[in-house]
């Protein structure tokens, strides 16, 4: 039993003593960690809502699912009117996409204005459209004309947003493949491919002028698939492991995703734009693959995505930017049965199209799980046993200000 001071809402200035069992204190503290936002899921986690399938639930049901998971950010690969309408008043931020085939058209300012008038303005602000992705992985496509049109299209679309008074609400960028990098290891050696320099320089300048993020599609799975003997599985799954130390910055990396993001930051720095924010527009792990797709299984997918979600709940940054939370969009919400390519391409989803879980990542229960994880971490850091009274004093000192605010 422990004697603690509490405050009655009716008499906020008069504390009273109450003896409570230790397990009730434990439950009490978990509640307040969740309530006061020490562990936030929706604040950093986004999810990609792909629709290359013929058996997906209607968008209205998707909104219900996302809200039940406390996910407040999602990204789609078009401007489907049914989706934009369904997301109205949902509280979910939405990033929409200009398909690659439309990019050349919107280089024309009038066409760009028409596109925004048709696909953004009628739905905003009820539908919280927060970003426009102009194309997808354009710089690493084989279409040189498309790559040349990308930045002019961005300028035209941004001018349209300015004309309609939407530029302070909706940012413009594009999702890039990690293939834009010439070097990514160690992270401090990060550099862009030299042949892309004339395209990337005006792109980075546009991002800086409009205060927009650099989006990267980063899949450590591909690195493991390509070299399972040389890439430690725990390192790419974000499991506990020894990690690696960058020999030049001396920064320690315990997972490949953060190392890839920091490599992008170093690459931008080499071009004079190191201050730009980097966001992960896609990352994930397939739960099924072809025989030659090593590592594509339910166990690895569950481990990778659960570890990623728990890190997101802690608002983690990368070793290079530890105080700036890394915004990540997980790929994907659903398995998509019509996607071309190997089996893995159709098995990145957390859910089957019928709404059942592809595997149990524990998304609906992660708030409490992360609380338990945090408590376990605090136990290790203080070097005490779980039942130690000094441990509980330490933990309560962390939550007491929150308790005070709630009571008053």
Steps between C-alpha positions, in 0.01 A plus 500: 500500500620853416376832640465763228356852485201557270283802426121497505343692210256660745781623724801542272713669763451233765699185442402178670692185578399168352652156539492292186642159409808507278319331211232771506770766487642319200164510321448861604833606351436316174172685465660837545790428263245433228263782594759775511669414173832364620437226246337629185426271205310720259732799539777344293365186340349513154390216279480452125152418375562336164205394287644273231244231578148396406381388841570786742241630749329831417686815608247569777598174669866584453450827689336308783793258510761778506317684776479181706879472472556868592681555171470863396708508181462308178620518143322400181637463149237701315215743571213251512185711558338225707798492734524880525129519583512217754790660688309826555476593869695188596789684665744309280768688303517387140784516248375463142696423186530636148554179298815484291302514176339830604825676598580633147151653472525703820823667398262742327382755760140495377487122506649501850240749618225286350640191670499670840152644440371150421690281743581715804279805540156328500601275789712731714486573792241235597744244367833586655721483192846586631725408210524430128747241376588588143575164340666205670869405476533716190874568519584129486256417223619439144294794375740791466229730367287430807793575730563828318135600539481430871627825651318723245180313592567565868545871438175520302304312766647713776406817310145364476489439875626855561235641267227314691640581843583137579879506499530536878292185551615268222864428425644350182773242464564163336586156635849388402649155478812435703653443157566875476800439725842414368627413850304423814756322721623618734229766534756782509607394150149558369501659154270526201571341166707752298285461189195622696665818628351729234151372588539482876648845553191693382282248684681563829482873438123473453464308826703763684300788353165342587605345834407153376648163604713260303309171479686172472372146441737294713475122525770327706328176395653533153849529646448181701342318206799590283764396754355286781843376602653844525210702646406406858129420521454667840653820363236530227212378720577769762556227760757546778846458347854637515440724201777699339697815571566747222880523502499873421213641707527234775119483499356162595229345283291210627290465184542546128199728447646780710836454330335535158317817605819657633680406177239707314561794736874482439441481125285815513764671711758436231279697263448783747156404633569313821229682690210338314275259684500137385184292532463131423218480247513120486655221700378154591558127486311234299330214682529264203727463199626273227753225588790729404369792711698423811357640821150568368290330766246575769747481790735760353217727386348494846833571670599782262169684504441459872848627581453794265163591652637487852785733399250735341304511824817624670535779241853387419735691278804368317849508656586805290180681603400342832282794605295514179242226477512295183172491314437158348227364273472123526435298187227387495152487646370216280634215294431596137420205277544675165851635548743364240837349575615236749273359770640737761351800317151373583577427865618815676166570667420492868149394401332274252241668275217351710624696802662209682860537612763352272688441827463635848740789542307615807429843356183551699682418824829675443436788739494269799778287352723802457426606856613161627807525275581844633464381858728206427756737347486724804559196720813410305626856506463535875652157558224403744255216525141566393377490858755746631346794681772727360393399151140598566610831651702562184210411272247697699725806483467484123121484501422718801488828301247341267292383795508850642384658174212256471385554857514878482 
